[in-house]
Amino acid sequence: MPSHKSCKKRMRTSNDERLRNRAISSQMRKTIKELRTETDKEKAQVKYREAASLLDRAAQRHIIHKKNADRNKSRLALLVGKVG
């Protein structure tokens, strides 16, 4: 356990950040998985917009790398184009 006051605060804030990052990552993975299993073209396009937004938000918050988000969006866009 930390003995300095600043270390205790850092532990608390790190844990809060970790939980927030986990929630965003989980939501992002869930949305991508739902998009990959979608068979209807219109629903897939709606889910793609949602997934792209989540990927951009995660990249902006440094949860994933920006190029990782771009690569995923590109692959998902190709997938949506093939649906239907």
C-alpha positions in Angstrom: 0.0 0.0 0.0 1.2 3.5 -0.7 2.3 5.7 2.1 2.3 9.1 0.4 -0.9 11.1 0.0 -0.2 11.7 -3.7 0.3 8.0 -4.3 -3.0 7.1 -2.7 -4.8 9.6 -5.0 -2.9 8.3 -8.0 -4.1 4.8 -7.1 -7.7 6.0 -7.0 -7.5 7.9 -10.2 -5.7 5.1 -12.0 -8.5 2.7 -11.0 -11.2 5.1 -12.2 -9.4 5.5 -15.5 -9.0 1.7 -15.9 -12.7 1.1 -15.3 -13.6 3.8 -17.8 -11.3 2.4 -20.4 -12.6 -1.1 -19.9 -16.2 0.1 -20.3 -15.3 1.9 -23.6 -13.3 -1.1 -24.9 -16.1 -3.5 -24.0 -18.8 -1.4 -25.7 -16.6 -1.0 -28.8 -15.9 -4.7 -29.1 -19.6 -5.5 -28.6 -20.7 -3.1 -31.3 -18.1 -4.4 -33.8 -19.2 -8.0 -33.1 -22.9 -7.0 -33.6 -22.0 -5.3 -36.9 -20.1 -8.4 -38.2 -23.1 -10.6 -37.6 -25.6 -8.2 -39.2 -27.3 -9.4 -42.4 -29.6 -6.4 -43.2 -27.9 -3.7 -45.2 -29.7 -0.7 -43.6 -29.1 -1.9 -40.0 -25.5 -2.6 -40.9 -25.0 0.9 -42.1 -26.5 2.3 -38.8 -24.3 0.0 -36.7 -21.3 1.0 -38.8 -21.8 4.7 -38.0 -22.1 3.8 -34.3 -19.0 1.5 -34.4 -17.0 4.2 -36.3 -17.9 6.8 -33.7 -16.9 4.5 -30.8 -13.6 3.7 -32.6 -12.8 7.4 -33.1 -13.7 8.1 -29.4 -11.4 5.3 -28.2 -8.6 6.5 -30.4 -9.1 10.1 -29.2 -8.8 8.9 -25.6 -5.7 6.8 -26.4 -7.4 3.6 -25.5 -6.4 2.3 -29.0 -4.0 3.7 -31.5 -5.5 6.0 -34.2 -4.2 3.8 -37.0 -5.8 0.8 -35.3 -9.2 2.7 -35.4 -8.7 3.7 -39.0 -7.8 0.1 -40.0 -10.9 -1.3 -38.2 -13.2 1.3 -39.8 -11.8 0.5 -43.2 -12.4 -3.2 -42.8 -15.8 -2.7 -41.4 -16.7 -0.4 -44.3 -15.7 -3.1 -46.7 -17.8 -5.6 -44.8 -20.9 -3.3 -44.8 -20.4 -2.9 -48.6 -20.7 -6.7 -49.0 -23.8 -7.1 -46.8 -27.1 -7.6 -48.5 
